[in-house]
Amino acid sequence: MKIAVLLHGSGVYDGTEIHEAVFTLLALAEAGLDYQCLAPNLVQHHVINHLDGSEMEESRNVLIESARIARGEVLDIAQVKAEDFDALVMPGGFGTAKNITKWAFEGPTGPIVPEIRDFIRAMVNGAKPIVALCMSPTTLAKALEGTHHAALSVGSTVEASPYDIAAISSGMETLGHESESKSIDQISFDEELKIICAPCYMMEANILEVRENIRIAISKLKSVLAG
């Protein structure tokens, strides 16, 4: 089995959430699943100072920044094919909503990087499972707009969250999807499309809870792959 792991920079506020990415790679390795990190080769929307949240006057490349997490072992997603992989895992972080889509600025009406849209659609059309963590279900929602009706989750509105879960969920619904409410100890599963979602840091969660949430999601992925 070869699992594609989609990165989109390095750092929660302008790229991939690093804890979620590392926990994903760890959970895949623990499950005995081989993986390959992928990322788009494009310029980040912006660079954020992770100490104070301010925007910095510099430019960075998403593929190069993703290589920090992958220890250099990352491929340009435009240079691979969905048929080379058995599943896709998408860690969160706001790079997915800033670099892959523009959801952070334009909501569900914003664009998506065509190569990533096409890769996701090819995975779904090939009946290959996808794990979407944290904010990544919004990227799935955009990629599958007008082609599939998916059950997706970015978290729960009845427990504490640093984000507007209701608004994000409503945005996914405007794209033709069903939004499910899931807490940090839960995952959602669209049985027809084989899509697994875990809220991770979309909820007020500690590092141990996020680690376990991802482990549960990858465990479900392994069971889906096993048939």
C-alpha positions in Angstrom: 0.0 0.0 0.0 1.2 3.5 -0.8 -0.5 6.4 0.9 -0.3 10.0 -0.5 0.1 12.7 2.2 -0.8 16.1 1.0 1.2 19.0 2.6 0.8 22.7 1.9 3.6 24.5 3.7 5.1 24.4 7.2 3.3 26.0 10.1 -0.4 26.2 11.2 -1.1 29.8 10.2 0.3 29.7 6.6 0.9 26.1 5.9 0.5 22.6 7.2 -0.2 22.1 10.9 3.0 20.4 12.0 1.7 18.4 14.9 -1.0 16.9 12.6 1.4 16.2 9.8 3.9 14.4 12.1 1.2 12.5 13.9 -0.2 11.4 10.5 3.2 10.1 9.4 3.7 8.3 12.7 0.2 6.8 12.7 0.7 5.5 9.1 4.1 4.0 10.0 2.6 2.4 13.1 -0.2 0.9 11.0 2.4 -0.5 8.6 1.3 1.8 5.7 3.9 3.2 3.4 3.5 6.9 2.5 4.8 9.6 0.1 4.5 13.3 0.9 3.2 15.5 -1.9 2.8 19.3 -2.1 2.0 21.9 -4.8 4.9 23.8 -6.3 3.6 27.4 -5.9 4.2 30.5 -3.9 2.5 30.7 -0.5 -0.3 33.2 -0.1 1.7 34.9 2.6 4.1 34.2 5.4 3.0 34.6 9.0 5.1 35.3 12.1 4.0 32.4 14.3 5.1 34.4 17.4 2.6 37.2 17.1 0.4 36.4 14.0 1.7 39.3 12.0 2.3 39.1 8.2 5.9 39.1 7.2 7.4 40.8 4.1 8.8 37.8 2.4 7.9 35.1 0.0 8.1 31.3 0.4 7.5 28.3 -1.8 4.9 25.7 -0.6 6.8 22.7 -1.9 10.1 23.9 -0.4 8.4 24.6 3.0 6.7 21.3 2.9 10.1 19.6 2.5 10.9 20.8 6.1 8.2 18.4 7.4 9.0 15.6 5.0 12.7 15.8 5.6 13.2 16.5 1.9 11.1 13.5 0.8 8.3 15.4 -0.9 7.1 15.3 -4.6 5.4 18.0 -6.6 1.8 16.8 -6.9 1.7 17.9 -10.5 4.3 15.3 -11.3 2.4 12.2 -9.9 -0.8 10.4 -10.7 -3.6 9.4 -8.4 -3.5 5.8 -9.7 0.0 5.5 -8.1 -1.6 5.6 -4.7 -4.1 3.6 -2.7 -5.3 6.4 -0.4 -4.9 10.1 0.4 -4.4 11.7 3.8 -4.7 15.5 4.2 -3.3 17.0 7.4 -4.8 20.4 8.4 -3.5 23.9 9.0 -4.5 27.0 7.2 -2.3 26.4 4.3 -5.1 24.2 3.0 -7.4 27.3 3.1 -4.8 29.8 1.9 -2.5 28.0 -0.5 -4.6 25.2 -1.9 -7.9 27.1 -1.8 -8.7 30.7 -0.7 -11.4 29.6 1.8 -9.7 31.7 4.5 -10.3 34.9 2.5 -13.2 34.2 0.1 -15.0 31.3 1.8 -16.5 28.5 -0.3 -16.7 30.7 -3.5 -12.9 31.0 -3.8 -10.8 29.0 -6.2 -8.8 25.8 -5.7 -5.5 24.7 -7.3 -6.5 22.7 -10.4 -3.9 20.0 -10.0 -5.1 19.3 -6.4 -8.8 19.4 -7.4 -8.1 16.9 -10.2 -6.0 14.6 -7.9 -8.8 14.5 -5.3 -11.5 13.8 -7.9 -9.4 11.0 -9.4 -9.0 9.4 -5.9 -12.7 9.6 -5.3 -13.6 8.4 -8.8 -11.2 5.5 -8.3 -13.0 4.5 -5.0 -9.8 5.2 -3.0 -10.2 6.4 0.6 -9.4 9.9 1.8 -8.7 11.1 5.3 -9.2 14.8 5.8 -8.0 16.3 9.1 -8.9 19.6 10.7 -9.6 22.3 8.0 -8.9 19.9 5.1 -12.5 18.9 4.6 -13.1 22.3 3.2 -10.6 21.5 0.5 -12.5 18.3 -0.2 -15.7 20.2 -0.3 -14.3 22.6 -2.9 -12.7 19.9 -5.0 -15.9 17.8 -5.2 -18.2 20.8 -5.8 -20.7 19.8 -8.5 -19.5 16.2 -8.9 -20.2 14.4 -5.6 -22.3 14.8 -2.5 -20.0 14.1 0.5 -20.6 13.8 4.2 -17.8 15.9 5.8 -16.9 17.2 9.3 -14.7 20.0 10.6 -15.8 19.6 14.2 -18.7 20.2 16.6 -20.7 23.3 17.5 -21.6 22.0 20.9 -18.1 21.9 22.3 -15.4 24.5 22.6 -13.6 25.5 19.4 -11.3 28.4 18.4 -13.0 28.7 15.1 -16.5 29.3 13.8 -17.5 25.7 13.1 -21.1 26.6 12.2 -20.0 29.0 9.5 -17.4 26.7 8.0 -19.9 23.8 8.1 -22.5 26.0 6.4 -20.0 26.9 3.7 -19.4 23.2 2.9 -23.2 22.8 2.7 -23.5 25.6 0.1 -21.2 23.5 -2.1 -23.6 20.6 -2.0 -22.3 18.5 0.9 -23.6 17.3 4.2 -22.0 18.6 7.4 -21.7 16.2 10.4 -20.9 17.3 13.9 -18.0 15.4 15.5 -15.9 16.0 18.6 -12.2 15.5 19.2 -12.7 11.9 20.2 -14.8 11.1 17.1 -14.4 10.8 13.3 -17.0 10.9 10.5 -17.1 8.4 7.7 -18.8 8.7 4.3 -19.2 5.0 3.5 -20.1 5.6 -0.1 -17.2 7.9 -1.0 -14.8 6.4 1.6 -14.0 9.8 3.2 -12.9 9.9 6.8 -12.8 13.2 8.7 -11.3 14.0 12.1 -11.5 17.5 13.7 -8.1 17.6 15.4 -7.2 21.2 16.3 -10.4 22.6 14.9 -11.6 21.8 18.5 -10.1 23.0 21.8 -7.9 20.0 22.1 -4.5 19.1 23.6 -1.7 17.4 21.8 -2.6 14.0 23.2 -6.2 14.3 22.1 -5.1 15.3 18.6 -2.7 12.4 18.4 -5.4 10.0 19.4 -7.9 11.5 17.0 -5.5 11.0 14.1 -4.7 7.5 15.2 -8.4 6.6 15.2 -8.7 8.1 11.7 -5.7 6.2 10.3 -7.0 3.0 12.0 -10.2 3.4 10.1 -8.3 4.0 6.9 -6.5 0.8 7.4 -9.7 -1.1 7.9 -11.2 0.4 4.8 -8.2 -0.5 2.7 -8.4 -4.1 4.1 -12.0 -4.2 2.8 
